[in-house]
Amino acid sequence: MKIKIKTEGYKQVILYVFLFTCLAFLTGCSKESFVKETHKRDNIISRQFEMLTCEKPYGRIHIESLNEEEALQVSRFVDECMSEAQIESDKGDYELFFLHNPTNENFALFDSNILVIPLDQILLGEITYTKTNLIYWMSNCDYWVAYGMAASGEEQIDDLAEYYRKEDNCKQLNLSGARFFDIFQSNDDCEMVRETAKAIVKYAKGKCYSSSQEITENKNHIINEWLKSLDLEYQYEYSLYDKVKYIANSETGGLNYIIIENIVMDIAGDPYSGTFVKDINDMERYLSNISEDIEGIQDFFINNNVNEIEQFMQKKIACHKVGAEKYRTSFVQPESETIVLLQWNTLPHEYVHILFNPCFAGDSIELKEGMAEYLGTYKYNHKIKEMFYDWLNQEDSYYAPIGDEIGIKSINSENELDIERITHMILQNCEVKEKVCRPLNDKTEEWTYEECSDFVAFVINRYSVKKMIELAGLEESEQRKAIDALLPEWEETFQ
């Protein structure tokens, strides 16, 4: 006897299960997947609060709310950002905190995989800058691409075409992150940059460049094709790239912080006050190069096994960029391990102070300032090289004779300059011709920064970095004796 099994009902059940699974997958988090947790006060968020948490392929999201509808709204917002920018992240190492009134409206202030995101803008639907930040940090694309993907509204194509018919305006096509913030240029120029980003991203998507990373990687080609579509003949070429990260205020779009390696910088007042960085074009070049300077300093210490500085390379260093109306120079606050920066070109110098200070037992200004100058001014500092290149090429400048001696007219760029050698030549001229070099001619006077740097360069080149570390680790009286014992050898280098 055969038993007939009625399959229609089972098929319907299987179909419903399949549809429900697909729906749950598409919405990211179903109500059942949120877990109520309590965040304990820590170094990242210094307060306790209740939250709903959800596991995602890219990590975990934490929403400061016990309302599951709000949590689901946030979850869908993140999924939409990931989908629109085609961000592929299945490592599960991100922690996204969506908070009411966070103490610092910023992303990645403490760790590149821990993002602190204001919740209220998402719930209110005011998402342009929050969406920009999320795409920017999670896809590692250029800021302009993230903004172009996040911004809504029709772009003003006719206005843009007219704007870029003036060649002077074409520098805005660099679309560096700095050009989006009115602290660096006029709000009108910032607005044209924002409209440009929207238009170019829309154009790129229409040409099948779908992911934020793909658009970033094909920047020059996409911009030139977009210009052709506007009947503009300008040929765009760009060699400077953003190597710093920008943290925008999620409500106003203003600049909160710039991240330069492990330096977190806020800017107060006029960024061009009391500094050799004079305008947005200078700023763009500076920000394109400064990360390489900081990396060079870090690599120098790592490659020479200076283990004392490792803790400072693992933590964020606060930097306050200030104006000339309040301060006369840059300096370090040792007790808070904070840099107060006046001149942009002194950032590498002050950064060396932060890293190298733990190596000192004595308080020798010659060694402290010498190391900061040697590494942070003459060895790893693009801006100083740029300044020296200009000075050496000026026929009526103090440095013109040195320029002639090194054949400056045959040197094609500042990157070819050996500032350490040039500094030694300048000191040699002072010692031999002018008899004003201290301490070589007048041992009662304080050393100049150039002399401090040249002495440290002598110790490192004649002996080793290890020898310099040993000198730094001596007690003050022993340190002075050791320096005095090396002076005759150093003096011989000026003969």
C-alpha positions, 0 to 999 in steps of 0.5 A: 500500500502506497502512502501519498504525501501532500506536498503543497503545504510543505512547498508553501512553508519552504517558500515563506521561510526562503522569503523571510530569510531574504528579507532579513538578509536585505534589511541587515538586522531584524528586530530579533537580532538586537541585543540589549547591552550596557556600555561601561565607561572607557577611554573611548566613551567616558560615560555609561549608557544602555544600548542595542547592539547588532552583529554585522559582517563588517563588525558590530553597531551599537545604538544608544537607544532601547527603541528597536525602530530607531535601531533598525533605522540606523542599521538600514542607514549603514547598510545603504552607505555600504551598498551605495559605495560598494564597500566590501568589508567582511573582516568583522573588525569595525565598532560603530557607536551611534550616540546622542550628543557625543562629547566629540563629534568625530570619527576614528579619534581613538582608533581607525576601526572605532567610529563614534557617530552622532545619532540624532542627525540620522533619526532626523534625516539630516544625513549628508555629512554623517553619510560622507564620514561613514563612506569616507572612513570605511571605504578609504576613498578620497573625501570628495568621492564620499561627499559626492556619493552622500550629497543629494540634490541636482548639481548646477552644471551650467554654473560649473561649466562657466566657473571652470572656463576661468583657468584660475578656478581649475585648481579647485579640480584637485578636490583635496579634502582641505578645499571642502572646509571654509577655514581654508578658503572662501565659502563660495569656493567651498560650495563650488567644490562641493557641487563639483564633487556631486557632478563628477561622482554622478558622471562617474556612476553613469560611466559604470564606475560604481564603487567609491574606491574605483572612482578614487583610483581613476580620478584624473581620467574621470575628471578629464572625461567630465570636462570634455562632457562640458565642452571644456578644453582644460587638461587636468593633471594632478600629482598631489594626493590626500594622505591625511584624514579629515573629520567633518562635523556631522551637523554643519560640515565644518572641520573638526579635526585633521588626522596626520598619522597618529596626530589629531589636530584641531585648528583655531583661528586663521590657519595662515596666520604666522606661518609660511603656508599662505593660501589653499594651494600652499595648504594642499601641498603641505597636507599632501607631504606632511604624512610622509615626514611623520612616517619618516621620523617614525621609521627612523626610530623603528629602524634604529631600535629606539624602543623607548618611543614605541608607546608614543607611536601607538597613541594619539597625540593631540595638536592645537593649531593656533594663530599668531595673535596669541602665540609667538612660536610652536612648543610642546606641553610635556605634562599633557604630551600635546603640541601647540603649533604656530608655524606649520613647518615646525610640526615634525620638529615638535613631533620629535620632541614628543617621541624622543623626550622619554629617552632623556635623563639629562636636560641638555638643550643641545641634544634635545633641540639638536635631535628635533632639528636633525630629524624634524627640520633638516631630514624629514621636512618637505616644507623646509626643503621647499623654503630652502629651495626658494632661498637658494635660488634668490640671487640677492639672498643670504643663502645665494653663495651656498646655492652657487656652491652646490649648483642650485640651478642644476637641481630640479626640485627641493626633494634633491636638496641635502639640508643637513649638508647645506646647514653644515656649509652655512655653519662652516662659513660662519666659523671660518669667514665671520667668526661668529659661530657658537660654541666654536668661537664663543663657548659662553653663548647658547648654541643656535638650533643649526649648531645643535642639529649639526652636532647631533648629525656629527654624533650619529654620522661619526658614531651611531644612533646608539651613541646619541641615545647613550648621550641622551640617557646620561645624567645632566652632569655626565651629559655635559662632560660627554658633550665637551669631550666630543667638541674637538672632534666636531670642530675638526669637521669645520676645517 
